[in-house]
Each structure stands twice: as structure tokens, then as C-alpha cells.
Amino acid sequence: MKKYLIIILAFMLLPAVLMGCQSSADSTLNYGDITEVRISESTDFAKVDPNYFEIYQDEDSLLLFTDLLKNASKEEGIVDMIKPEYDLKILYKDENDQGFHLWVGESGEKSALMKVDDTHTIYTVSAEATDKLIALFE
């Protein structure tokens, strides 16, 4: 009887353990080996608008976006954001891609990023990164 109880408890705990592992993996931002960044005006949450107004492939721009993702800080709490300003589609050397929503702050303020496939989490970037984004977009 004890053996059956242990087996039942194991099956009950397994989904919780697996969900915990999945959640931590999904909260990271991939910032390595970026080959291209496409930018469009955002139309809605959970998708990237394919009408790109700018495509960056030069080394300086790719380094800026790499640093942006690498240094972004995950914010805790419930997310309640207005419609995004921009969508980013980031392409990687391994042929994967990732979509983001971007809110650019004013000069000297932080900006915010959100994965298109995870609209419950935001990441903030420094005021210095915001100033670099503003300069890039001008």
C-alpha cells in the first residue's frame, strides 16, 4: 500500500516540477549571434507586424540590440501595458528568430521589452540604452 501511495504522489508532483522548469527557461532572453533585426510599428499584442520600416544588419546596430537583450532586467509583478510602439523580429545565426514588443522611453528614461509569446512578462533596459535606441531610430 505504501508503494502505491509513493507512486501516486510522484505522479502528482511531476507536473509541478516540469512546469517550474519550463517557466524559468521561458523567462530568459536569447541575445547571442544576432544576424538581423527587423522593426515595424506595432499593431497589437502577441504578434509582430510584418510591415518592417527598418532592417538592421550592420555590426554596430546588432551589437546595440545584443547589449539591449543581454542587459535587460526582468520585472516582477503583473504586467499592464499600453499598446506597444514597435515590434522587433530578431533573427539569429542558427536560423531561429524571436519577436518582441518595444516601448521606447524618453531620453534619460528606461525602455521596456516584452516577448511576443509571453505577454505576462516585461524587461526593462537602461536609460543609456534608451538614448542609443532613440539615436538609432532617428
C-alpha positions, -999 to 999 in steps of 0.1 A, spaced: 0 0 0 28 24 9 44 17 -25 12 28 -43 9 59 -23 45 69 -32 38 63 -69 6 84 -68 24 113 -50 52 111 -76 27 114 -105 10 143 -87 43 162 -82 58 156 -116 37 182 -135 45 208 -109 82 202 -112 81 202 -150 61 234 -151 86 251 -128 115 241 -151 96 254 -181 88 287 -166 124 295 -157 136 286 -192 110 308 -209 120 338 -188 154 342 -204 162 364 -234 183 350 -262 210 375 -271 237 355 -289 246 355 -326 221 381 -339 223 384 -376 194 408 -384 168 430 -366 136 440 -383 115 468 -369 78 477 -376 52 498 -359 32 476 -336 -5 469 -343 -13 446 -314 -1 423 -287 12 387 -293 23 392 -330 49 410 -350 36 432 -377 55 421 -409 55 456 -425 90 465 -414 101 500 -419 138 493 -410 161 463 -412 194 464 -394 223 441 -403 253 463 -396 277 453 -368 271 484 -347 233 481 -347 235 443 -340 258 450 -311 234 475 -297 205 450 -298 227 423 -284 236 446 -254 200 456 -251 188 420 -246 219 409 -226 214 437 -200 176 437 -199 161 432 -164 131 411 -159 104 430 -139 84 412 -112 46 416 -108 16 419 -130 21 434 -164 -4 461 -176 10 479 -206 -5 501 -233 -3 490 -269 34 486 -279 51 513 -301 73 489 -321 77 453 -329 111 437 -333 118 405 -351 153 393 -342 170 367 -364 198 345 -351 227 328 -368 211 293 -360 181 305 -382 158 308 -352 140 341 -346 123 358 -317 96 385 -317 95 414 -292 73 443 -284 92 475 -276 82 507 -258 109 534 -261 111 558 -232 120 595 -235 157 605 -234 171 596 -200 143 572 -192 141 534 -192 125 515 -221 106 482 -220 106 449 -239 82 421 -240 84 387 -258 56 384 -283 49 348 -270 50 359 -233 28 389 -227 28 384 -190 65 394 -185 83 427 -193 120 435 -193 134 470 -188 165 485 -203 186 513 -190 182 550 -198 216 548 -216 202 520 -239 171 541 -245 192 570 -256 211 547 -281 178 534 -294 165 570 -299 197 579 -318 194 547 -340 158 554 -349 164 590 -359 
